[in-house]
Amino acid sequence: MKIKVLGPGCKNCKTLEAAVVKVVAEMGLEASVEKVENYGKIVELGVMMTPGLIINGKIKSTGRLPKDDEIARWIKEEM
């Protein structure tokens, strides 16, 4: 499973990255969590508002901090 957290390094972006790492660990999954901070790459990936979350190439969230249960649900959808 490939997970990308998109954002320039602001507080919300760091919070989302930490939440994703926590949920993945709690679920006991093998997943790569990549932080994308380059604005050009973020736009290339189709995200206009950060923080953004992409799981297995699908945009799941942009411009807000999803709750842990939402993150877990999206991960399960992509398994």
C-alpha positions in Angstrom: 0.0 0.0 0.0 1.3 3.4 -0.9 0.2 6.5 1.0 1.1 10.0 0.2 0.6 13.0 2.6 0.8 16.2 0.6 1.7 19.6 2.1 4.5 22.1 2.5 5.3 21.3 6.1 2.7 23.3 7.9 1.2 22.3 11.3 -1.8 20.6 9.7 0.3 18.7 7.2 2.6 17.4 10.0 -0.5 16.5 12.1 -2.0 14.5 9.1 1.3 12.7 8.6 1.5 11.7 12.2 -2.2 10.5 12.2 -1.6 8.3 9.1 1.5 6.7 10.6 -0.4 6.1 13.8 -3.4 4.5 12.1 -1.2 2.3 9.9 0.7 1.1 13.0 -2.6 0.5 14.9 -3.9 -1.6 11.9 -0.6 -3.5 11.8 -0.2 -2.9 8.1 2.8 -2.8 5.8 2.5 0.5 4.0 4.9 3.2 2.7 4.0 6.6 3.9 5.6 9.3 1.8 5.5 13.1 2.6 5.3 15.3 -0.5 6.3 18.9 0.1 7.1 20.2 -3.4 4.2 22.4 -4.6 4.8 21.4 -8.2 4.5 17.7 -7.4 1.4 18.3 -5.2 -0.3 20.1 -8.1 0.8 17.3 -10.5 -0.9 14.8 -8.2 -4.2 16.8 -8.5 -4.3 18.4 -5.1 -5.0 22.1 -4.9 -5.5 22.5 -1.2 -3.3 21.0 1.6 -3.1 18.9 3.5 -3.9 16.2 1.0 -4.0 12.4 1.4 -3.6 9.9 -1.4 -3.9 6.2 -0.9 -2.9 3.9 -3.7 -3.1 6.7 -6.2 -6.6 7.8 -5.2 -7.2 11.3 -3.6 -9.1 10.7 -0.4 -8.9 14.1 1.3 -7.8 17.7 0.5 -7.8 20.9 2.5 -8.8 19.4 5.9 -7.7 17.1 8.7 -9.6 13.8 8.5 -10.3 11.9 11.7 -8.4 8.7 12.4 -11.5 6.6 11.8 -11.9 8.1 8.3 -8.3 7.4 7.5 -8.7 3.8 8.7 -11.9 3.4 6.6 -10.1 4.7 3.4 -7.2 2.4 4.0 -9.5 -0.6 4.4 -11.2 0.4 1.1 -7.9 0.2 -0.7 -6.8 -3.2 0.7 
